[in-house]
Amino acid sequence: MTLNKELLDILACPKCKGDIKLNTSENGLICDSCKLLYHIKDGIPVMLIDEAEALKD
């Protein structure tokens, strides 16, 4: 399930308040500044810093 473009436009990283983007497999949102992946579960983005996955460099 892909997120609505309007929702993606208003969402921001909860840690740095920066822009996020949909990852290539469309199952998470990536913050390039914080190097975090926020998972999408049942079509709902889980925007909790404690549940985000750190991305490898």
PQR file with spaces between the fields and no chain letter, atoms N, CA, C, O and H, PARSE charges and radii, in Angstrom:
ATOM       1  N    MET     1       0.850   -1.186    0.000 -0.4000 1.5000
ATOM       2  CA   MET     1       0.000    0.000    0.000 -0.0000 2.0000
ATOM       3  C    MET     1       0.893    1.245    0.000  0.5500 1.7000
ATOM       4  O    MET     1       1.717    1.424    0.897 -0.5500 1.4000
ATOM       5  N    THR     2       0.728    2.075   -0.979 -0.4000 1.5000
ATOM       6  CA   THR     2       1.511    3.293   -1.110 -0.0000 2.0000
ATOM       7  C    THR     2       0.844    4.435   -0.348  0.5500 1.7000
ATOM       8  O    THR     2      -0.381    4.549   -0.315 -0.5500 1.4000
ATOM       9  H    THR     2       0.058    1.930   -1.707  0.4000 1.0000
ATOM      10  N    LEU     3       1.668    5.267    0.256 -0.4000 1.5000
ATOM      11  CA   LEU     3       1.138    6.419    0.978 -0.0000 2.0000
ATOM      12  C    LEU     3       0.692    7.498    0.013  0.5500 1.7000
ATOM      13  O    LEU     3       1.262    7.661   -1.066 -0.5500 1.4000
ATOM      14  H    LEU     3       2.663    5.174    0.229  0.4000 1.0000
ATOM      15  N    ASN     4      -0.310    8.215    0.404 -0.4000 1.5000
ATOM      16  CA   ASN     4      -0.846    9.330   -0.342 -0.0000 2.0000
ATOM      17  C    ASN     4       0.221   10.415   -0.493  0.5500 1.7000
ATOM      18  O    ASN     4       0.922   10.719    0.472 -0.5500 1.4000
ATOM      19  H    ASN     4      -0.772    8.083    1.280  0.4000 1.0000
ATOM      20  N    LYS     5       0.357   10.996   -1.670 -0.4000 1.5000
ATOM      21  CA   LYS     5       1.342   12.063   -1.942 -0.0000 2.0000
ATOM      22  C    LYS     5       1.142   13.247   -1.005  0.5500 1.7000
ATOM      23  O    LYS     5       2.118   13.836   -0.540 -0.5500 1.4000
ATOM      24  H    LYS     5      -0.212   10.748   -2.454  0.4000 1.0000
ATOM      25  N    GLU     6      -0.105   13.602   -0.722 -0.4000 1.5000
ATOM      26  CA   GLU     6      -0.381   14.732    0.177 -0.0000 2.0000
ATOM      27  C    GLU     6       0.120   14.448    1.594  0.5500 1.7000
ATOM      28  O    GLU     6       0.634   15.344    2.263 -0.5500 1.4000
ATOM      29  H    GLU     6      -0.897   13.123   -1.099  0.4000 1.0000
ATOM      30  N    LEU     7      -0.028   13.207    2.047 -0.4000 1.5000
ATOM      31  CA   LEU     7       0.472   12.841    3.371 -0.0000 2.0000
ATOM      32  C    LEU     7       1.993   12.916    3.400  0.5500 1.7000
ATOM      33  O    LEU     7       2.571   13.421    4.362 -0.5500 1.4000
ATOM      34  H    LEU     7      -0.445   12.479    1.502  0.4000 1.0000
ATOM      35  N    LEU     8       2.640   12.419    2.360 -0.4000 1.5000
ATOM      36  CA   LEU     8       4.100   12.489    2.297 -0.0000 2.0000
ATOM      37  C    LEU     8       4.597   13.932    2.319  0.5500 1.7000
ATOM      38  O    LEU     8       5.649   14.221    2.890 -0.5500 1.4000
ATOM      39  H    LEU     8       2.171   12.008    1.579  0.4000 1.0000
ATOM      40  N    ASP     9       3.848   14.830    1.705 -0.4000 1.5000
ATOM      41  CA   ASP     9       4.247   16.238    1.656 -0.0000 2.0000
ATOM      42  C    ASP     9       4.215   16.909    3.025  0.5500 1.7000
ATOM      43  O    ASP     9       4.979   17.843    3.265 -0.5500 1.4000
ATOM      44  H    ASP     9       2.994   14.596    1.242  0.4000 1.0000
ATOM      45  N    ILE    10       3.342   16.451    3.932 -0.4000 1.5000
ATOM      46  CA   ILE    10       3.229   17.117    5.234 -0.0000 2.0000
ATOM      47  C    ILE    10       4.014   16.419    6.341  0.5500 1.7000
ATOM      48  O    ILE    10       4.270   17.016    7.387 -0.5500 1.4000
ATOM      49  H    ILE    10       2.721   15.691    3.737  0.4000 1.0000
ATOM      50  N    LEU    11       4.401   15.153    6.120 -0.4000 1.5000
ATOM      51  CA   LEU    11       5.159   14.441    7.142 -0.0000 2.0000
ATOM      52  C    LEU    11       6.592   14.956    7.200  0.5500 1.7000
ATOM      53  O    LEU    11       7.175   15.334    6.184 -0.5500 1.4000
ATOM      54  H    LEU    11       4.194   14.668    5.270  0.4000 1.0000
ATOM      55  N    ALA    12       7.148   14.963    8.413 -0.4000 1.5000
ATOM      56  CA   ALA    12       8.535   15.360    8.622 -0.0000 2.0000
ATOM      57  C    ALA    12       9.163   14.405    9.628  0.5500 1.7000
ATOM      58  O    ALA    12       8.463   13.748   10.398 -0.5500 1.4000
ATOM      59  H    ALA    12       6.674   14.657    9.238  0.4000 1.0000
ATOM      60  N    CYS    13      10.461   14.338    9.613 -0.4000 1.5000
ATOM      61  CA   CYS    13      11.180   13.506   10.572 -0.0000 2.0000
ATOM      62  C    CYS    13      10.921   14.038   11.983  0.5500 1.7000
ATOM      63  O    CYS    13      11.118   15.227   12.235 -0.5500 1.4000
ATOM      64  H    CYS    13      11.030   14.873    8.988  0.4000 1.0000
ATOM      65  N    PRO    14      10.487   13.183   12.901 -0.5600 1.5000
ATOM      66  CA   PRO    14      10.217   13.663   14.258  0.2800 2.0000
ATOM      67  C    PRO    14      11.483   14.048   15.026  0.5500 1.7000
ATOM      68  O    PRO    14      11.408   14.768   16.022 -0.5500 1.4000
ATOM      69  N    LYS    15      12.632   13.577   14.575 -0.4000 1.5000
ATOM      70  CA   LYS    15      13.881   13.887   15.282 -0.0000 2.0000
ATOM      71  C    LYS    15      14.446   15.247   14.879  0.5500 1.7000
ATOM      72  O    LYS    15      14.752   16.074   15.738 -0.5500 1.4000
ATOM      73  H    LYS    15      12.694   12.992   13.766  0.4000 1.0000
ATOM      74  N    CYS    16      14.584   15.481   13.557 -0.4000 1.5000
ATOM      75  CA   CYS    16      15.217   16.723   13.091 -0.0000 2.0000
ATOM      76  C    CYS    16      14.238   17.685   12.421  0.5500 1.7000
ATOM      77  O    CYS    16      14.592   18.818   12.094 -0.5500 1.4000
ATOM      78  H    CYS    16      14.335   14.810   12.860  0.4000 1.0000
ATOM      79  N    LYS    17      13.007   17.223   12.223 -0.4000 1.5000
ATOM      80  CA   LYS    17      11.958   18.004   11.538 -0.0000 2.0000
ATOM      81  C    LYS    17      12.260   18.232   10.064  0.5500 1.7000
ATOM      82  O    LYS    17      11.671   19.112    9.436 -0.5500 1.4000
ATOM      83  H    LYS    17      12.720   16.303   12.489  0.4000 1.0000
ATOM      84  N    GLY    18      13.179   17.440    9.508 -0.4000 1.5000
ATOM      85  CA   GLY    18      13.557   17.560    8.109 -0.0000 2.0000
ATOM      86  C    GLY    18      12.658   16.732    7.195  0.5500 1.7000
ATOM      87  O    GLY    18      11.725   16.063    7.638 -0.5500 1.4000
ATOM      88  H    GLY    18      13.658   16.725   10.018  0.4000 1.0000
ATOM      89  N    ASP    19      12.972   16.801    5.922 -0.4000 1.5000
ATOM      90  CA   ASP    19      12.201   16.076    4.908 -0.0000 2.0000
ATOM      91  C    ASP    19      12.440   14.578    5.006  0.5500 1.7000
ATOM      92  O    ASP    19      13.522   14.128    5.382 -0.5500 1.4000
ATOM      93  H    ASP    19      13.730   17.345    5.562  0.4000 1.0000
ATOM      94  N    ILE    20      11.408   13.817    4.662 -0.4000 1.5000
ATOM      95  CA   ILE    20      11.517   12.366    4.565 -0.0000 2.0000
ATOM      96  C    ILE    20      11.046   11.944    3.187  0.5500 1.7000
ATOM      97  O    ILE    20      10.324   12.671    2.504 -0.5500 1.4000
ATOM      98  H    ILE    20      10.529   14.183    4.357  0.4000 1.0000
ATOM      99  N    LYS    21      11.471   10.752    2.796 -0.4000 1.5000
ATOM     100  CA   LYS    21      11.066   10.242    1.479 -0.0000 2.0000
ATOM     101  C    LYS    21      10.740    8.763    1.609  0.5500 1.7000
ATOM     102  O    LYS    21      11.212    8.082    2.519 -0.5500 1.4000
ATOM     103  H    LYS    21      12.057   10.162    3.350  0.4000 1.0000
ATOM     104  N    LEU    22       9.934    8.288    0.694 -0.4000 1.5000
ATOM     105  CA   LEU    22       9.556    6.884    0.646 -0.0000 2.0000
ATOM     106  C    LEU    22      10.751    6.076    0.147  0.5500 1.7000
ATOM     107  O    LEU    22      11.409    6.471   -0.815 -0.5500 1.4000
ATOM     108  H    LEU    22       9.550    8.841   -0.046  0.4000 1.0000
ATOM     109  N    ASN    23      11.032    4.950    0.796 -0.4000 1.5000
ATOM     110  CA   ASN    23      12.150    4.124    0.330 -0.0000 2.0000
ATOM     111  C    ASN    23      11.751    3.378   -0.944  0.5500 1.7000
ATOM     112  O    ASN    23      10.586    3.398   -1.343 -0.5500 1.4000
ATOM     113  H    ASN    23      10.497    4.630    1.578  0.4000 1.0000
ATOM     114  N    THR    24      12.710    2.732   -1.568 -0.4000 1.5000
ATOM     115  CA   THR    24      12.462    2.105   -2.868 -0.0000 2.0000
ATOM     116  C    THR    24      11.470    0.950   -2.802  0.5500 1.7000
ATOM     117  O    THR    24      10.736    0.713   -3.761 -0.5500 1.4000
ATOM     118  H    THR    24      13.656    2.716   -1.244  0.4000 1.0000
ATOM     119  N    SER    25      11.436    0.231   -1.687 -0.4000 1.5000
ATOM     120  CA   SER    25      10.481   -0.877   -1.565 -0.0000 2.0000
ATOM     121  C    SER    25       9.122   -0.408   -1.024  0.5500 1.7000
ATOM     122  O    SER    25       8.210   -1.216   -0.846 -0.5500 1.4000
ATOM     123  H    SER    25      12.032    0.424   -0.908  0.4000 1.0000
ATOM     124  N    GLU    26       8.994    0.882   -0.768 -0.4000 1.5000
ATOM     125  CA   GLU    26       7.748    1.522   -0.327 -0.0000 2.0000
ATOM     126  C    GLU    26       7.180    0.922    0.957  0.5500 1.7000
ATOM     127  O    GLU    26       5.963    0.860    1.135 -0.5500 1.4000
ATOM     128  H    GLU    26       9.734    1.538   -0.912  0.4000 1.0000
ATOM     129  N    ASN    27       8.076    0.476    1.860 -0.4000 1.5000
ATOM     130  CA   ASN    27       7.618   -0.037    3.141 -0.0000 2.0000
ATOM     131  C    ASN    27       8.173    0.772    4.309  0.5500 1.7000
ATOM     132  O    ASN    27       8.112    0.344    5.461 -0.5500 1.4000
ATOM     133  H    ASN    27       9.064    0.526    1.716  0.4000 1.0000
ATOM     134  N    GLY    28       8.715    1.946    3.994 -0.4000 1.5000
ATOM     135  CA   GLY    28       9.262    2.800    5.036 -0.0000 2.0000
ATOM     136  C    GLY    28       9.582    4.191    4.520  0.5500 1.7000
ATOM     137  O    GLY    28       9.610    4.441    3.315 -0.5500 1.4000
ATOM     138  H    GLY    28       8.764    2.294    3.058  0.4000 1.0000
ATOM     139  N    LEU    29       9.819    5.078    5.455 -0.4000 1.5000
ATOM     140  CA   LEU    29      10.162    6.465    5.158 -0.0000 2.0000
ATOM     141  C    LEU    29      11.576    6.727    5.660  0.5500 1.7000
ATOM     142  O    LEU    29      11.929    6.343    6.775 -0.5500 1.4000
ATOM     143  H    LEU    29       9.796    4.875    6.434  0.4000 1.0000
ATOM     144  N    ILE    30      12.371    7.375    4.839 -0.4000 1.5000
ATOM     145  CA   ILE    30      13.779    7.604    5.151 -0.0000 2.0000
ATOM     146  C    ILE    30      14.033    9.088    5.407  0.5500 1.7000
ATOM     147  O    ILE    30      13.570    9.960    4.672 -0.5500 1.4000
ATOM     148  H    ILE    30      12.084    7.687    3.933  0.4000 1.0000
ATOM     149  N    CYS    31      14.791    9.340    6.484 -0.4000 1.5000
ATOM     150  CA   CYS    31      15.325   10.683    6.740 -0.0000 2.0000
ATOM     151  C    CYS    31      16.810   10.604    6.436  0.5500 1.7000
ATOM     152  O    CYS    31      17.552    9.927    7.148 -0.5500 1.4000
ATOM     153  H    CYS    31      15.168    8.632    7.081  0.4000 1.0000
ATOM     154  N    ASP    32      17.254   11.289    5.386 -0.4000 1.5000
ATOM     155  CA   ASP    32      18.662   11.258    4.999 -0.0000 2.0000
ATOM     156  C    ASP    32      19.543   11.979    6.021  0.5500 1.7000
ATOM     157  O    ASP    32      20.697   11.595    6.210 -0.5500 1.4000
ATOM     158  H    ASP    32      16.651   11.839    4.808  0.4000 1.0000
ATOM     159  N    SER    33      19.025   13.006    6.676 -0.4000 1.5000
ATOM     160  CA   SER    33      19.812   13.760    7.652 -0.0000 2.0000
ATOM     161  C    SER    33      20.140   12.927    8.884  0.5500 1.7000
ATOM     162  O    SER    33      21.280   12.915    9.347 -0.5500 1.4000
ATOM     163  H    SER    33      18.087   13.318    6.523  0.4000 1.0000
ATOM     164  N    CYS    34      19.139   12.234    9.411 -0.4000 1.5000
ATOM     165  CA   CYS    34      19.317   11.434   10.629 -0.0000 2.0000
ATOM     166  C    CYS    34      19.745   10.003   10.350  0.5500 1.7000
ATOM     167  O    CYS    34      20.126    9.272   11.264 -0.5500 1.4000
ATOM     168  H    CYS    34      18.213   12.244    9.035  0.4000 1.0000
ATOM     169  N    LYS    35      19.681    9.599    9.070 -0.4000 1.5000
ATOM     170  CA   LYS    35      19.989    8.217    8.673 -0.0000 2.0000
ATOM     171  C    LYS    35      19.079    7.228    9.411  0.5500 1.7000
ATOM     172  O    LYS    35      19.541    6.227    9.959 -0.5500 1.4000
ATOM     173  H    LYS    35      19.371   10.193    8.327  0.4000 1.0000
ATOM     174  N    LEU    36      17.759    7.536    9.413 -0.4000 1.5000
ATOM     175  CA   LEU    36      16.769    6.682   10.055 -0.0000 2.0000
ATOM     176  C    LEU    36      15.718    6.226    9.059  0.5500 1.7000
ATOM     177  O    LEU    36      15.378    6.941    8.116 -0.5500 1.4000
ATOM     178  H    LEU    36      17.384    8.350    8.969  0.4000 1.0000
ATOM     179  N    LEU    37      15.209    5.019    9.287 -0.4000 1.5000
ATOM     180  CA   LEU    37      14.109    4.464    8.511 -0.0000 2.0000
ATOM     181  C    LEU    37      12.923    4.284    9.440  0.5500 1.7000
ATOM     182  O    LEU    37      13.010    3.571   10.440 -0.5500 1.4000
ATOM     183  H    LEU    37      15.484    4.439   10.053  0.4000 1.0000
ATOM     184  N    TYR    38      11.818    4.931    9.108 -0.4000 1.5000
ATOM     185  CA   TYR    38      10.563    4.783    9.850 -0.0000 2.0000
ATOM     186  C    TYR    38       9.692    3.815    9.069  0.5500 1.7000
ATOM     187  O    TYR    38       9.332    4.080    7.922 -0.5500 1.4000
ATOM     188  H    TYR    38      11.748    5.511    8.296  0.4000 1.0000
ATOM     189  N    HIS    39       9.354    2.696    9.689 -0.4000 1.5000
ATOM     190  CA   HIS    39       8.589    1.659    9.002 -0.0000 2.0000
ATOM     191  C    HIS    39       7.131    2.068    8.794  0.5500 1.7000
ATOM     192  O    HIS    39       6.593    2.898    9.528 -0.5500 1.4000
ATOM     193  H    HIS    39       9.646    2.481   10.621  0.4000 1.0000
ATOM     194  N    ILE    40       6.507    1.472    7.785 -0.4000 1.5000
ATOM     195  CA   ILE    40       5.086    1.655    7.523 -0.0000 2.0000
ATOM     196  C    ILE    40       4.416    0.318    7.809  0.5500 1.7000
ATOM     197  O    ILE    40       4.733   -0.688    7.175 -0.5500 1.4000
ATOM     198  H    ILE    40       6.944    0.798    7.190  0.4000 1.0000
ATOM     199  N    LYS    41       3.488    0.307    8.766 -0.4000 1.5000
ATOM     200  CA   LYS    41       2.784   -0.926    9.152 -0.0000 2.0000
ATOM     201  C    LYS    41       1.303   -0.774    8.862  0.5500 1.7000
ATOM     202  O    LYS    41       0.660    0.154    9.354 -0.5500 1.4000
ATOM     203  H    LYS    41       3.230    1.124    9.281  0.4000 1.0000
ATOM     204  N    ASP    42       0.762   -1.680    8.065 -0.4000 1.5000
ATOM     205  CA   ASP    42      -0.655   -1.649    7.675 -0.0000 2.0000
ATOM     206  C    ASP    42      -1.055   -0.315    7.065  0.5500 1.7000
ATOM     207  O    ASP    42      -2.163    0.174    7.289 -0.5500 1.4000
ATOM     208  H    ASP    42       1.284   -2.434    7.665  0.4000 1.0000
ATOM     209  N    GLY    43      -0.136    0.277    6.283 -0.4000 1.5000
ATOM     210  CA   GLY    43      -0.418    1.533    5.599 -0.0000 2.0000
ATOM     211  C    GLY    43      -0.279    2.776    6.468  0.5500 1.7000
ATOM     212  O    GLY    43      -0.593    3.882    6.027 -0.5500 1.4000
ATOM     213  H    GLY    43       0.763   -0.120    6.101  0.4000 1.0000
ATOM     214  N    ILE    44       0.197    2.598    7.717 -0.4000 1.5000
ATOM     215  CA   ILE    44       0.335    3.720    8.645 -0.0000 2.0000
ATOM     216  C    ILE    44       1.813    3.905    8.989  0.5500 1.7000
ATOM     217  O    ILE    44       2.452    2.969    9.469 -0.5500 1.4000
ATOM     218  H    ILE    44       0.453    1.700    8.075  0.4000 1.0000
ATOM     219  N    PRO    45       2.372    5.107    8.748 -0.5600 1.5000
ATOM     220  CA   PRO    45       3.768    5.335    9.107  0.2800 2.0000
ATOM     221  C    PRO    45       3.935    5.382   10.628  0.5500 1.7000
ATOM     222  O    PRO    45       3.186    6.063   11.327 -0.5500 1.4000
ATOM     223  N    VAL    46       4.924    4.651   11.119 -0.4000 1.5000
ATOM     224  CA   VAL    46       5.227    4.641   12.555 -0.0000 2.0000
ATOM     225  C    VAL    46       6.334    5.669   12.772  0.5500 1.7000
ATOM     226  O    VAL    46       7.517    5.375   12.593 -0.5500 1.4000
ATOM     227  H    VAL    46       5.532    4.097   10.550  0.4000 1.0000
ATOM     228  N    MET    47       5.933    6.872   13.157 -0.4000 1.5000
ATOM     229  CA   MET    47       6.866    7.992   13.262 -0.0000 2.0000
ATOM     230  C    MET    47       7.371    8.170   14.694  0.5500 1.7000
ATOM     231  O    MET    47       7.321    9.269   15.246 -0.5500 1.4000
ATOM     232  H    MET    47       4.973    7.111   13.302  0.4000 1.0000
ATOM     233  N    LEU    48       7.853    7.092   15.282 -0.4000 1.5000
ATOM     234  CA   LEU    48       8.411    7.108   16.627 -0.0000 2.0000
ATOM     235  C    LEU    48       9.922    6.919   16.532  0.5500 1.7000
ATOM     236  O    LEU    48      10.397    5.956   15.930 -0.5500 1.4000
ATOM     237  H    LEU    48       7.894    6.199   14.834  0.4000 1.0000
ATOM     238  N    ILE    49      10.665    7.832   17.124 -0.4000 1.5000
ATOM     239  CA   ILE    49      12.121    7.781   17.049 -0.0000 2.0000
ATOM     240  C    ILE    49      12.646    6.471   17.625  0.5500 1.7000
ATOM     241  O    ILE    49      13.568    5.877   17.065 -0.5500 1.4000
ATOM     242  H    ILE    49      10.279    8.614   17.614  0.4000 1.0000
ATOM     243  N    ASP    50      12.071    6.012   18.736 -0.4000 1.5000
ATOM     244  CA   ASP    50      12.531    4.782   19.382 -0.0000 2.0000
ATOM     245  C    ASP    50      12.304    3.535   18.539  0.5500 1.7000
ATOM     246  O    ASP    50      12.982    2.528   18.743 -0.5500 1.4000
ATOM     247  H    ASP    50      11.323    6.494   19.191  0.4000 1.0000
ATOM     248  N    GLU    51      11.367    3.578   17.598 -0.4000 1.5000
ATOM     249  CA   GLU    51      11.080    2.426   16.754 -0.0000 2.0000
ATOM     250  C    GLU    51      11.719    2.534   15.366  0.5500 1.7000
ATOM     251  O    GLU    51      11.586    1.623   14.549 -0.5500 1.4000
ATOM     252  H    GLU    51      10.816    4.397   17.432  0.4000 1.0000
ATOM     253  N    ALA    52      12.400    3.628   15.104 -0.4000 1.5000
ATOM     254  CA   ALA    52      13.076    3.810   13.810 -0.0000 2.0000
ATOM     255  C    ALA    52      14.304    2.927   13.736  0.5500 1.7000
ATOM     256  O    ALA    52      14.920    2.602   14.750 -0.5500 1.4000
ATOM     257  H    ALA    52      12.508    4.368   15.768  0.4000 1.0000
ATOM     258  N    GLU    53      14.646    2.548   12.522 -0.4000 1.5000
ATOM     259  CA   GLU    53      15.820    1.700   12.283 -0.0000 2.0000
ATOM     260  C    GLU    53      16.958    2.561   11.751  0.5500 1.7000
ATOM     261  O    GLU    53      16.777    3.330   10.807 -0.5500 1.4000
ATOM     262  H    GLU    53      14.145    2.812   11.698  0.4000 1.0000
ATOM     263  N    ALA    54      18.131    2.428   12.362 -0.4000 1.5000
ATOM     264  CA   ALA    54      19.294    3.171   11.896 -0.0000 2.0000
ATOM     265  C    ALA    54      19.754    2.599   10.557  0.5500 1.7000
ATOM     266  O    ALA    54      19.856    1.382   10.400 -0.5500 1.4000
ATOM     267  H    ALA    54      18.278    1.804   13.129  0.4000 1.0000
ATOM     268  N    LEU    55      20.028    3.468    9.606 -0.4000 1.5000
ATOM     269  CA   LEU    55      20.511    3.055    8.295 -0.0000 2.0000
ATOM     270  C    LEU    55      22.026    2.956    8.297  0.5500 1.7000
ATOM     271  O    LEU    55      22.714    3.722    8.972 -0.5500 1.4000
ATOM     272  H    LEU    55      19.946    4.457    9.734  0.4000 1.0000
ATOM     273  N    LYS    56      22.530    2.006    7.534 -0.4000 1.5000
ATOM     274  CA   LYS    56      23.984    1.863    7.389 -0.0000 2.0000
ATOM     275  C    LYS    56      24.492    2.902    6.385  0.5500 1.7000
ATOM     276  O    LYS    56      23.791    3.262    5.439 -0.5500 1.4000
ATOM     277  H    LYS    56      21.971    1.384    6.986  0.4000 1.0000
ATOM     278  N    ASP    57      25.688    3.365    6.600 -0.4000 1.5000
ATOM     279  CA   ASP    57      26.283    4.358    5.686 -0.0000 2.0000
ATOM     280  C    ASP    57      26.631    3.784    4.365  0.5500 1.7000
ATOM     281  O    ASP    57      27.137    4.495    3.497 -0.5500 1.4000
ATOM     282  H    ASP    57      26.258    3.073    7.369  0.4000 1.0000
